[in-house]
Amino acid sequence: DRLMEEGEGRPICLDLHSTSGAGVPFLIMSDTLRNRRVGFALQIPVLLGLEEQIEGTILQHFGDRCEVALAIEGGQHDDPRTVDHLESSIWCALVAGGLLEARAFPEIELHQSRLRTVRGTLPAVLEVFYRHSIPNGLEFRMEPGFESFSRVHAGQLLAHSSSGPVCSPRDALLIMPLYQGQGSDGFFLGKSIARFWLGLSALLRWLRLDRAMVLLPGVGREGADTSTLVVDRRIARWYTREIFHLFGFRHCGTEGDRLLFRRRAD
């Protein structure tokens, strides 16, 4: 807090991690245009929507206080390449964020190439749509051999728990399988997002068409809170989350037949 108060301008927050399961490095962020500017420049897979699955993360805490807030998973805990991935991510973020000029740092091409190469043919951007949570006291054991971005199929056995086998609900990419004793997140599932939808969402936000969302059937405001909209699921029943994501909103709660969406600060 002191550093943020004493610094000039709004800071950039990089939350650096490693994972228990194997896999390539990837980036987690809230889908704002400011985050896109820096996050997409790292050229590793970007996960959107994770903040709708997990509450109380440090990324959420800094998201509204920083110009850019990104979480970077560099790789498996004991893989020596993880350190290299995180180092390259820091340098690339410094250049993309305007804190360091690329021409003053020739090594930036090495770091950019390292991250671009490690991504390979994986999708550039994915949306996380499912989280398998582990209640307190429940045993959980992943099937061996999975790593982040493994392709899984509907009905495929992924893990075992005290309540029985755990299977994938649909075809997807598996993300962050849990292979350590602690943690309440068994795994996540994601799907790729086409660049067309990313471009369309950027245009809609630039035009500030989100202000017209209250004109849609079943959509209203939450009291005096102008940043939160309430959607009646009995009226707005098709592709509700997808439409609100396009306009820069995140799902922040469910109350019976009401869905709550809050506008991200672009």
C-alpha positions in Angstrom: 0.0 0.0 0.0 2.8 2.4 0.9 4.7 1.7 -2.4 1.5 2.3 -4.4 0.8 5.6 -2.6 4.4 6.9 -3.1 4.8 5.8 -6.7 4.0 8.0 -9.7 1.1 6.9 -11.8 -0.8 3.7 -11.6 1.4 0.5 -11.1 1.5 -2.7 -13.0 1.1 -5.8 -10.9 2.6 -9.2 -11.9 1.6 -12.1 -9.7 4.2 -14.9 -10.4 3.4 -18.6 -9.8 4.3 -22.2 -10.6 2.0 -25.2 -10.7 2.0 -28.7 -9.3 1.1 -30.2 -12.8 3.3 -30.0 -15.8 2.5 -27.8 -18.8 3.5 -24.6 -20.7 3.5 -21.2 -19.1 0.2 -19.2 -19.3 -1.3 -16.0 -18.1 -4.4 -15.2 -16.1 -6.1 -11.8 -16.2 -9.4 -10.0 -16.0 -10.6 -9.1 -19.5 -9.9 -5.4 -19.7 -8.5 -3.5 -22.6 -5.6 -2.3 -20.4 -4.7 -5.9 -19.4 -5.0 -7.0 -23.0 -2.4 -4.5 -24.1 0.3 -6.0 -21.9 -1.0 -9.6 -21.5 -1.4 -10.4 -25.2 2.2 -9.0 -25.8 3.7 -11.9 -23.8 2.4 -14.3 -26.5 1.7 -17.2 -24.0 -1.8 -18.6 -23.7 -4.1 -16.2 -21.9 -7.0 -17.4 -19.6 -10.0 -15.2 -19.3 -12.9 -15.8 -16.9 -11.0 -17.4 -14.0 -12.0 -14.5 -11.7 -15.6 -15.6 -12.2 -14.7 -19.1 -10.8 -12.6 -18.0 -7.8 -13.3 -15.2 -5.3 -10.8 -13.4 -3.1 -7.6 -13.7 -5.2 -4.8 -11.1 -5.0 -5.3 -10.5 -8.7 -8.9 -9.2 -7.9 -7.6 -7.1 -5.0 -5.1 -5.3 -7.3 -7.2 -5.3 -10.4 -9.1 -2.1 -9.6 -6.0 -0.4 -8.1 -3.5 -1.0 -10.8 -3.2 0.0 -14.5 -2.5 -3.6 -15.3 -2.8 -6.8 -13.1 -1.6 -10.1 -14.5 -1.0 -13.5 -12.9 1.7 -15.6 -14.7 2.0 -19.4 -14.2 5.6 -20.2 -15.3 5.4 -23.9 -15.3 5.8 -26.9 -13.0 7.3 -26.2 -9.5 10.5 -28.2 -10.1 11.1 -27.6 -13.8 14.2 -25.4 -14.1 12.7 -23.8 -17.2 10.0 -22.2 -15.1 12.4 -19.6 -13.8 13.3 -18.7 -17.4 9.7 -18.4 -18.4 8.9 -16.1 -15.5 12.0 -14.0 -16.1 11.1 -13.6 -19.8 7.5 -12.7 -18.8 8.8 -9.9 -16.6 11.0 -8.3 -19.3 8.3 -8.6 -21.9 5.8 -7.0 -19.5 8.2 -4.1 -18.8 8.5 -3.4 -22.5 4.8 -3.8 -23.3 3.8 -1.7 -20.3 6.1 1.2 -21.5 8.4 1.0 -18.6 11.4 0.0 -20.7 12.2 0.8 -24.3 12.8 -2.2 -26.5 15.6 -0.4 -28.4 17.4 0.1 -25.1 17.2 -3.7 -24.3 18.3 -5.8 -27.3 17.8 -9.0 -25.3 14.1 -8.5 -25.4 14.0 -10.5 -28.7 15.4 -13.5 -26.9 12.7 -13.3 -24.2 9.9 -12.8 -26.8 11.1 -15.7 -28.9 11.3 -18.0 -25.8 7.7 -17.4 -24.8 6.4 -17.5 -28.4 8.2 -20.8 -29.0 7.0 -22.5 -25.8 3.3 -21.8 -26.7 3.6 -23.7 -29.9 0.2 -24.4 -31.5 -1.9 -23.8 -28.3 -4.7 -21.3 -28.6 -3.7 -17.7 -27.9 -6.8 -17.0 -25.7 -9.1 -19.3 -23.7 -12.1 -18.8 -21.6 -12.4 -20.8 -18.3 -15.9 -22.1 -18.0 -15.7 -24.8 -15.3 -14.0 -25.3 -12.0 -14.0 -28.5 -10.0 -13.9 -27.5 -6.4 -12.8 -29.8 -3.5 -14.9 -29.4 -0.4 -13.1 -29.5 3.0 -12.4 -33.1 4.1 -13.1 -34.7 0.7 -10.3 -36.8 -0.8 -9.2 -36.0 -4.3 -6.7 -37.7 -6.6 -6.1 -36.8 -10.3 -5.5 -39.6 -12.8 -1.8 -39.6 -13.7 -0.4 -38.1 -16.9 -2.4 -34.9 -17.3 -0.9 -31.5 -17.7 -2.2 -28.0 -18.4 -3.8 -27.8 -21.8 -4.3 -31.5 -22.2 -7.3 -32.2 -24.4 -10.1 -34.1 -22.7 -13.4 -35.4 -23.9 -16.9 -35.5 -22.4 -17.2 -38.4 -20.0 -13.5 -39.0 -19.7 -12.2 -40.0 -16.3 -10.1 -37.2 -14.8 -9.9 -38.0 -11.1 -11.2 -39.9 -8.1 -12.8 -38.4 -5.0 -14.5 -39.7 -1.9 -17.8 -39.3 -3.6 -16.8 -41.3 -6.7 -15.2 -40.9 -10.1 -14.8 -37.4 -11.5 -15.4 -37.1 -15.3 -15.2 -34.2 -17.7 -18.6 -32.7 -18.4 -17.7 -31.8 -22.0 -14.9 -31.6 -24.5 -12.4 -29.1 -23.3 -8.8 -28.2 -22.5 -7.8 -29.2 -19.0 -6.1 -26.5 -17.0 -4.1 -26.7 -13.7 -4.7 -30.3 -12.6 -4.0 -30.7 -8.9 -1.1 -33.0 -8.2 -0.2 -31.8 -4.7 -1.7 -32.5 -1.3 -3.1 -29.0 -0.6 -5.5 -26.9 -2.6 -9.3 -26.7 -3.1 -9.2 -26.5 -6.9 -9.1 -29.9 -8.5 -8.9 -28.6 -12.1 -10.3 -26.1 -14.5 -11.7 -26.5 -18.0 -11.4 -24.0 -20.8 -12.2 -23.4 -24.5 -10.5 -21.3 -27.1 -11.8 -17.9 -28.1 -11.7 -16.8 -31.7 -9.9 -13.5 -32.5 -13.1 -12.2 -34.2 -14.9 -12.1 -30.8 -12.0 -10.4 -29.1 -11.9 -7.8 -31.8 -15.7 -7.3 -31.7 -15.6 -6.9 -27.9 -12.8 -4.3 -28.1 -14.9 -2.3 -30.6 -18.1 -2.5 -28.5 -16.2 -1.2 -25.4 -14.4 1.5 -27.4 -17.8 2.7 -28.5 -19.1 2.5 -24.9 -22.2 0.6 -26.1 -22.3 -1.1 -22.6 -24.4 1.9 -21.5 -27.2 0.6 -23.6 -27.4 -2.8 -21.9 -30.1 -1.6 -19.6 -32.4 -1.3 -22.6 -32.3 -5.1 -23.2 -35.3 -7.2 -22.0 -34.8 -8.5 -18.4 -31.9 -6.2 -17.6 -31.9 -3.5 -14.9 -29.6 -1.8 -12.4 -28.8 -2.8 -8.9 -30.1 0.2 -6.9 -27.8 3.2 -7.1 -24.8 1.0 -8.2 -24.3 2.1 -11.8 -21.5 -0.5 -12.4 -23.7 -3.5 -11.6 -26.5 -4.9 -13.7 -29.2 -7.5 -12.8 -30.4 -10.0 -15.3 -33.7 -11.9 -15.0 -32.9 -15.4 -16.3 -36.5 -16.1 -16.9 -36.5 -13.4 -19.6 -32.9 -13.3 -20.8 -32.3 -17.0 -21.3 -29.8 -17.4 -24.2 -26.1 -16.7 -24.3 -26.4 -14.3 -21.4 -22.9 -14.6 -20.1 -21.3 -14.6 -23.5 -23.1 -11.3 -24.4 -22.2 -9.6 -21.2 -18.6 -10.7 -21.6 -18.5 -9.0 -25.0 -19.5 -5.7 -23.5 -16.9 -5.9 -20.7 -18.9 -7.3 -17.8 -18.0 -10.2 -15.5 -20.5 -12.4 -13.7 -20.2 -11.6 -9.9 -23.1 -13.4 -8.3 -26.3 -15.4 -8.6 -29.5 -14.8 -6.5 -32.2 -17.3 -7.5 -33.3 -16.3 -11.0 -31.1 -13.1 -10.9 -27.6 -12.9 -12.4 -25.4 -10.1 -11.3 -22.8 -8.6 -13.7 -20.3 -5.9 -12.9 -18.6 -3.7 -15.5 -14.8 -4.1 -15.7 -12.8 -0.9 -15.7 -11.2 -0.6 -19.1 
